[in-house]
Amino acid sequence: MGIPRLVLLLPVAAAVVLVAIGVYRGGSAVKQVQEVLWENNQLKQAITNLTDAGKIGYAKVLSQTLGPDGQVAETTLKFVETARDDEFKKVLEKEYTIEGDIIHFDALVVKFGDKMVMDGQKKSLFLWRRVYGEMMPPAEGFPIEEPGGPPRRYESLLAELPLGQQQDFWDGIWQLANDPDKLRSYDIEAIYGNVTYQKLRPGRVYIFRISATGQVYPEVILEI
């Protein structure tokens, strides 16, 4: 006896239902992101209040050990992220011990276009991702900010928004990172990685700054 046609069609029907659910959920998520990123004047005002440039953190060497060849084998450093409204206030402080003395600092930069902010000036924010040495793959780097949440520097940025919209904003940033067309439609010019590296030496402070165009760069000063 042959298999009833209805039974044969059940898997197909189930697949169609699953696809429809996926499309609906995807569309709903996109609408949430659109509402938060484009239609919310409170968010636009918050982004407008971002400063054009400033100190976003610094690093300094705590100790270095030499190997048998007389070269630096390990560097122990302190990394500090500073507050958005007070460059002398620490919002995050961590210590790392990394092989070698050439250290990479990796940040994710979000660059907004001039329509997204109320004063018509381009603004950028960033998320510190990880720190790693010259001898190790970036994927094995040590995390700075915990992924998935708001950077501590910007915890108060969206304070006027409901918690759900705050989460939608940070979720949306990660979703849009791989969708250039939607980035343009929301007037986010780019979401990209910015890695700066330096050969670290004791007695110096390496101050990291971010420009209005989203470039992270170090400034080296002698430790007082």
Secondary structure by P-SEA (a helix, b strand, c coil): ccccccccaaaaaaaaaaaaaaaaaaaaaaaaaaaaccccaaaaaaaaaccccccccbbbbccccccccccccbbbbbbbbbbccccccccccccccccccbbbbbbbbbbbccccccccbbbbbbbbccccccccccccccccccccccccccccccccccaaaaaaaaaaaaaacccaaaaaaacccbbbbbbbbbbccccbbbbbbbcccbbbbbbbbccc
